[in-house]
Structure formats: structure tokens, C-alpha cells
Amino acid sequence: MQRCGEDEVLAAIEDDEKISLILVKRDTTSIKLTKIISYAEKSDIKIIHGSENDLWRMSRDNSNGIPNILALVGRNPDSSLEDVFSSGGLVWLLAGAAYPVNIGFCIRTAEVSGANAVIIDAQLNNQERSAAKRASMKAHRFIPVHWVDGIEAINEAKEAGFRIIAVEDVGKSTPWEVDMKGDVILIVGGEKYGISDEIIRLADECVRIPMTGFVPSFNLQAPLSAIAIEAQRQRNQ
């Protein structure tokens, strides 16, 4: 989803790729950069000015030095939930998550692994939501994040043709036995109570991550990370 450096971004423009956002290194100028920014302004593409550290941390390729610009393609962070479901792909639902730091880690993992959106069903106030965004290392700027009721989101997704896959300890299948390609919602539950029975009943499949230690549960971001890697493997085949 990333176009890295001036040449790749210009090529994306010439190929009519759908660029939804560009991240530009602050206080940097060049002929190519001026051309890109002019195009972005005329096309109403969101422009974020970041530090050298931002570009270094987020660039997939620093082998030739820190790039001046990165572009996001294939995903619009400002997409409405309706647009997310009409576009299809892989969407995460955090059902009942309670701790902002855990939620932030999950947002970042979902973004890095190529998800199309994150839905969060959690009773958090504005201060706690801001803490979750900080914990995501600002990854929330690059992926749609919607704070809505989980059951309503699932019903809307089903109408759009999504399959619903829950990750819970009542699951009968391992992650690598379940097809995660196509339009899917992957659900992980809250830290205290897991996924509610009502949501489990709405799921088309329920998977269980094997656990062989003494403590019978992972922390929230661990199962999301495990499933995200397996889903990415399947979808990139």
C-alpha cells in the first residue's frame, strides 16, 4: 500500500493509482516534490508533513537514504463504514476491548498487516481514545478506524457479503485451517470477557489459537497478531 520516494509516487500518479494520502518530509523541496504536492493539492489528496524520523520509521526502504515522500494507495483512512464494506477486503473488529494501549497496538498491527479498516466496540471516553491513537504510533492516520456497536457493524457487513470469523477459545479450527481470503471480518474479544455469545452466534466460523502453556489465554494483541500474519500469508499467495 506504500509508494516510497519521489520516483515511485510520480509513477503512481502517472499510472492513475488511487492515492489517498501523502507523507512529506518537513522543510524539503525539489522539482519532483513540488510537482507531486501541486498534483495532490489539485486532487484534494491529504498531505501530512512529518519529521525525518517519521519518514525513516515508516519507509519500507531506506537503502538509498531517507525518502522525502511516501504515498498511501489502496486504502482511504477517511472512508466511512459504508464505504469500507462496499470496497471489501479484510476488516478487524475489537469486540469489548477495554484498555487503550492494547487497542492502539491492535490498530498498528492491523495497519501494518494490510487490513482495510478497524472497528472498535469499546466504552472509551475521548481521552482514552486519544491514548489508543498515541499507542498506535499514529498508525490510525493511515487506516479507517470506526468506534461503533459491534453487532450493528456485523449485520451491516453480512449484508455486504462479508464472512464473519471469530477468534475465541471455543473455536474448533486452527487459524491455518480456515480460509481468510476474500471479504472477511476477523473478531477478537475484550481482555476480560472475550467475545460475547451474541457475536459468537453471528459468526460463520470460530477459530482457536493453540495454547500449550499453563496460563490459558493470550493478551489481546497477541491473537490479533497471530491471525493477522496468517491472513496476510493466505491473501498474498
C-alpha positions in Angstrom: 0.0 0.0 0.0 3.0 2.3 0.1 4.8 4.1 -2.7 8.2 5.1 -1.5 10.2 8.1 -2.7 9.6 10.7 -5.4 10.0 8.4 -8.4 7.5 5.8 -7.1 5.0 8.4 -6.2 5.3 10.2 -9.6 4.9 6.8 -11.3 1.8 6.1 -9.2 0.4 9.5 -10.3 1.2 8.7 -14.0 -0.5 5.2 -13.6 -3.6 6.8 -12.2 -3.3 4.8 -8.9 -5.7 5.9 -6.3 -3.6 7.9 -3.8 -5.4 8.8 -0.7 -2.6 10.4 1.4 1.0 11.6 1.1 3.5 12.0 3.9 6.1 14.6 3.1 9.4 15.3 4.9 9.0 18.7 6.5 11.1 21.6 5.1 12.2 19.6 2.0 12.0 20.9 -1.6 12.8 19.5 -5.0 11.4 19.9 -8.5 9.7 16.5 -8.3 8.4 17.1 -4.9 6.9 20.4 -6.0 5.2 18.6 -8.9 3.8 15.9 -6.6 2.5 18.4 -4.0 0.9 20.5 -6.7 -0.9 17.5 -8.0 -2.0 16.5 -4.5 -3.5 19.9 -3.8 -5.4 20.0 -7.1 -6.7 16.4 -6.5 -7.7 17.0 -2.8 -5.2 14.4 -1.6 -4.5 14.8 2.1 -0.9 16.0 2.8 0.8 15.3 6.1 4.1 17.0 6.9 6.3 14.8 9.0 9.8 14.8 10.6 12.8 13.0 9.2 12.2 10.4 11.9 8.6 9.9 10.7 9.8 9.2 7.2 12.6 6.9 8.4 10.3 4.9 10.7 7.5 4.5 8.1 9.5 4.0 5.0 9.8 0.4 3.7 13.1 1.1 2.0 15.9 3.3 3.4 18.7 1.7 1.5 19.3 4.8 -0.6 18.7 7.3 2.3 15.5 8.5 3.9 12.9 9.3 1.2 11.4 12.8 1.0 7.9 11.4 0.5 5.6 8.4 0.9 2.2 7.8 -0.6 -0.7 5.6 0.6 -2.6 3.7 -2.1 -5.4 1.2 -1.9 -6.9 2.4 1.3 -8.6 5.7 2.3 -8.2 6.5 6.0 -11.3 8.8 5.8 -13.6 6.1 4.4 -17.0 5.8 6.0 -18.0 2.4 7.3 -20.4 2.1 4.4 -17.5 2.7 2.0 -15.3 0.2 3.8 -17.9 -2.6 3.4 -18.6 -1.6 -0.2 -14.9 -1.8 -1.0 -14.5 -5.3 0.6 -11.3 -6.7 1.9 -10.2 -7.6 5.5 -11.6 -5.8 8.4 -10.9 -6.2 12.1 -13.4 -5.9 14.9 -12.3 -5.4 18.5 -15.3 -6.5 20.5 -15.4 -5.2 24.0 -11.7 -4.2 24.3 -11.1 -2.2 27.4 -7.5 -0.9 27.5 -6.4 2.0 25.3 -2.8 0.7 25.0 -3.9 -2.7 23.8 -6.3 -1.1 21.3 -3.5 1.1 20.0 -1.2 -1.9 19.5 -4.0 -3.7 17.6 -4.6 -0.7 15.3 -0.9 -0.6 14.4 -0.8 -4.3 13.8 -3.9 -4.2 11.6 -2.5 -1.4 9.6 1.0 -2.9 9.1 -0.5 -6.3 8.1 -2.6 -4.6 5.3 -6.1 -4.6 6.8 -8.7 -2.4 5.2 -10.2 -1.0 8.4 -10.5 -1.4 12.2 -13.9 -1.4 14.0 -13.8 -0.9 17.8 -16.7 -1.7 20.0 -15.5 -0.3 23.3 -16.8 2.0 26.1 -13.9 4.6 26.0 -14.1 8.3 26.5 -12.4 10.9 24.3 -9.2 10.9 26.5 -9.0 7.1 26.4 -9.5 7.1 22.6 -6.7 9.6 22.2 -4.5 7.4 24.3 -5.2 4.5 22.0 -4.2 6.6 19.0 -0.9 7.5 20.7 -0.3 3.8 21.4 -0.8 3.0 17.7 2.3 5.1 16.9 0.0 7.3 14.8 -1.0 4.4 12.6 -4.6 5.5 12.9 -3.8 8.2 10.4 -3.4 5.6 7.6 -6.3 3.2 8.2 -10.1 3.8 8.8 -10.9 3.4 12.5 -14.6 3.4 13.4 -15.9 3.3 17.0 -19.3 1.7 16.6 -21.5 -1.0 18.0 -20.1 -4.4 17.1 -23.3 -6.2 16.4 -24.6 -3.4 14.1 -21.3 -3.5 12.2 -21.5 -7.2 11.8 -25.1 -7.1 10.5 -24.1 -4.4 8.0 -21.1 -6.4 6.9 -23.2 -9.5 6.4 -25.5 -7.6 4.1 -22.4 -6.5 2.1 -21.4 -10.2 1.7 -18.7 -10.4 4.3 -17.9 -13.7 6.1 -17.5 -13.3 9.9 -14.7 -15.2 11.6 -14.4 -15.0 15.4 -11.2 -15.8 17.3 -12.1 -17.4 20.7 -11.2 -20.4 22.9 -14.4 -22.1 22.0 -13.2 -22.4 18.4 -12.9 -25.9 16.8 -10.5 -25.0 14.0 -6.9 -23.6 14.0 -6.2 -20.4 12.0 -4.4 -22.2 9.2 -7.4 -24.5 8.6 -9.8 -21.6 7.9 -10.0 -19.6 4.6 -9.3 -15.9 5.4 -9.3 -14.7 1.8 -12.0 -12.5 0.2 -14.2 -10.2 2.2 -13.9 -11.1 5.9 -14.3 -9.6 9.3 -11.9 -11.0 11.9 -13.1 -10.6 15.5 -11.1 -10.6 18.7 -12.7 -10.1 22.1 -12.1 -7.9 25.1 -9.4 -8.6 27.7 -11.8 -9.6 30.5 -14.8 -11.4 28.9 -13.8 -12.3 25.4 -16.3 -12.2 22.6 -20.0 -12.1 23.7 -22.2 -15.1 23.0 -24.4 -13.0 20.8 -21.5 -12.1 18.5 -20.2 -15.7 18.5 -23.7 -16.8 17.2 -23.4 -14.3 14.4 -20.0 -15.7 13.3 -19.7 -18.0 10.3 -16.7 -19.7 11.8 -14.8 -19.6 15.1 -11.1 -20.3 15.3 -8.9 -21.1 18.3 -5.2 -20.3 18.6 -3.4 -23.3 20.2 -2.1 -22.7 23.7 0.2 -25.2 25.4 1.4 -23.2 28.4 0.0 -23.1 31.9 -1.8 -19.7 31.5 -4.8 -20.3 29.3 -5.0 -17.0 27.4 -3.0 -14.5 25.3 -3.1 -10.8 25.7 -5.4 -9.0 23.2 -2.7 -8.0 20.7 -1.1 -11.5 20.6 -4.0 -13.4 19.0 -4.7 -10.4 16.6 -1.0 -10.5 15.5 -1.0 -14.3 15.0 -4.2 -14.2 12.9 -3.0 -11.1 11.0 0.1 -12.9 9.9 -1.8 -16.0 8.8 -4.4 -13.9 7.0 -1.6 -11.9 5.3 0.1 -15.2 4.2 -3.1 -16.6 2.7 -4.1 -13.4 1.0 -0.7 -12.8 -0.5 -0.4 -16.3 -2.1 
